[in-house]
Each structure stands twice: as C-alpha cells, then as structure tokens.
Amino acid sequence: MGAVILAMVPLMATMEGGAQERDRFGGWLGVRSQATGFFRVEEIRGVWWFITPEGNAFLSKGVNHVSYTADFAPTLGYSPYGRVAEAKYGSAPKWAQAAAQRLWHWGFNTIGAWSSAEMFQQQMPYTLILNLAARAGADWQKGRVADVFSPQFKKAVWEQAERLCRPRAQDPFLLGYFTDNELRWGPDWRSRKTLLEEFLALPPETPGKQAFLRLAQARYGSIQAFNQAWGTQFRDFKEVAQQTSLPLGSEAAQTLQREFLYEYARTYFQVCHEAIRAADPHHLILGCRFAFHPGQEVVEAMKGFVDVVSINNYDFRPPVETFQRLHRTTGRPLLLTEFSFKAMDSGLPNTRGAGRPVPTQRDRADRFEEYVTALMRLPFMVGFHWFEFCDEPAEGRFDGENSNYGLVNIKDEPWEVLVERMARVNPTLEALHASAHP
C-alpha cells in the first residue's frame, strides 16, 4: 500500500500530552500508510497494524463494557454502579463524556464490546458486537448452538446485520464488528457433546442433520461403504437419518465429525460475512471472539471471511504458540478481545469469573505491563481489550461473577495504582510493536 516509515518521535505519557504525534483517532504517526477514510489492517515490513482513516498506525487498546449501568445484581434488584453513576453525572451522555476522557488519559483508544451506546458518540474508535448467531438461537452462556444450515439462520443474520450495520456504514470511528461472543464449537465447560452429536439428536428433517447426511453420502457413495467404515448395518441412508446417535469412536467417524465441524464453521463465517458486507462494505469484520483455540477445522473454515481473528485469554502470560498457530493458519492479524487480572485487596469475593486472583493492585499493574509488552512483541497482534471498565458487584452479576476486573470500583473511583501504570505503559506500545521481529 505504499507504506512509509517515519522517524519515531518521543512518546508522551498520555493522549493529551502526546497529541502532536497522534491523529484524531489515536493513530500513531510513527508509521504511515494510505488514508482510505475507514479503519483497515495492513502488514508493513513484517508487522501488522490497524490503519486509521487518516492513514496512521493504530494498536487497538480497548476496554470492554464501558457501561453507564454496568452490572445488574439480581439479589439486590438494581445495579450498584448504575446508581452511583446516575447520582454523580446525572445522565448517560455526561457520564460517557467523562468516561471517554478517563480512557484517553489512561492511554486507551478503543471502546470494546458491550459498551453503552452513548460511548459511540465520543469521537473515540469503537467496536460493536452483532450477536448474529445469538439472534438465530445460539446461547454462548449455555453452549446452545444455532443451526447455521437453516434458512431461518440466514434470515436472522441478514436482518440483524441490516439493522445494526447499515446505519454505521459511513462512521469513520467504527473500528469494526464482532460477529458473536464465545460460541461453542465442540466439547468444553458448557457441554461435553460435539456439534455432530448435537445435530444427530435432532429430527431427520433438521437442516443441520441433513447437512451431515449429505457429507456422509458424498464421502462413502453407498450405504455399504458407510457400514463397512462405521461398523454399522443400516439398510439405507434414510435409516441413518432416523438415528439420534451413532457410534463415533472409529477413525472414520472422527474424520466425518471433523468434516462436519468444518462445514458448520464455514457456513457460519460465510453467512455472517455476506450479511455484513451487504449492509456495510467499509468496516472490518473482527471475528467471533473465541474463548480459546476452537480447533483447526474452525480456524481453517474462517479463512477469507474475517479481517482479524479475535480471541479471549485470562492466563498470566500470552499463550504465544496458540496465537502463532491462529495467525499461521488464517494469515490474518490477531486481536486479544478479553483479558484481565483481579486482586484480593479489592474487598470483592473474586470467587466467580475467569482468571486466578493476584494479591494486590500493584500485582494487577505488574501483570498488565508484563502481559501487554509481551503481546506487542508479536508482530501479528494488533491490540488488546481489557475486561472491563467497572468492577462486578460483590453480590454477583447475572451469572454470579463477583470479581475485581474494573479500572474503577463500584463507587466510580479509579484503581489508581493500576490506571497510573496503564497511562505510562500504553503510549509506549506502538514503538515496541514497530520493532517486533517477524
């Protein structure tokens, strides 16, 4: 794209202090490329970047759930932070303005998933989670999967994309779209069943079950060949369709399960891609926020349908080999879309929610610095999104989580040791990333 590397200028500690080397989107002038009017991604001299609408390098340093109401506590019947925010600011727009100023000051430049709509009006880059499969019946919390082969899935996805994407198609501050959050692609903490097992249990006419039968017929050609490979004695494929389970221990069955997963994932990513592109041809498709590496079949299937691979992680250090494998398979840059550290000196229980607690806020700050500096030494990473803006209530949110993930506590007071470290570290990361070794 005709990229030009400029001389690196000294970095200031905050967005305000470093305004002369940042564009209005928070882009870094140390690396320049072509301006297109919208965010995009580009590999420049072996290092991947977001490129701002003005043509400058951008690492997405975001925060999730920047929310005026924050988490509702079912046992209380209200949101503790929401009451504080209303009393302090008086309205969501005034709160959003203050929240954006805080984020810039702490070195962040992106509004992450699940944030209040008022944050999208703050002249700050933002992301949007579309919940496309969720709209069509998936449930990431329970692990319920949608039938991506059904006409109803396509209809729901296209309607959701039209509703959410078309009105934003010309917004230069929109970084891009997440299609969904932590979908289930196979056995995990939500269910021990594979996707094929899920669909085998359904009626014969179910589109997903029919998709499996088409794969089986295409692979084996005849019921005799199927029976020989699977160790079964069916009369025809119609009888196979009537089964609610099949013996899946053989190598032949494992192979067909992998093929089914690939077709399932490819259909999902293709339908989502086509729906988003029809409503908005300009903005990035940022993936579906994997909870972990979903399996090679899923990653292979997404090639050509996403601009960025997004994944969540709550380890103390980046899982470098996993991230490298995702990049090698897809050829796309990666965005870490959730990570966080919680401390026991916060007064919160920290008994529910991802990640192991650390002792103090200083430990949180140390972990943050160690994690993001290691992350930005990977040339294919293009950013990270911290979970989350405000602590969870001690009484537990909708799923019982009660942890110290916030930049601010329930009283809207910043965790000073943490945010001061972030304000020092965040502005230095572009220069670090520019020197990453391909």
Secondary structure, DSSP 8 states (H G I E B T S, - for coil): ---EE-------SSTTTTGGGB-TTS-EEEEE----SS-EEEEETTEEEEE-TTSEEE-EEEES---SS---BTTTTB-HHHHHHHHHHSSHHHHHHHHHHHHHHTT--EE-TT--GGGGGSSS-EEEE--HHHHTT-BTTTTB---TTSHHHHHHHHHHHHHHHGGGTT-TTEEEEE--SS---SSSSS-S--HHHHHHTS-TT-HHHHHHHHHHHHHHSSHHHHHHHHT---SSHHHHHT-S-----SHHHHHHHHHHHHHHHHHHHHHHHHHHHHH-SSSEE----BSS---HHHHHHTTTT-SSEEEE--SSS--HHHHHHHHHHH---EEEEEE---BGGGSS---SSSS--BSSHHHHHHHHHHHHHHHTTSTTEEEEEES-SB---TT--TT-------SB-TTS-B-HHHHHHHHHHGGGHHHHHHT---
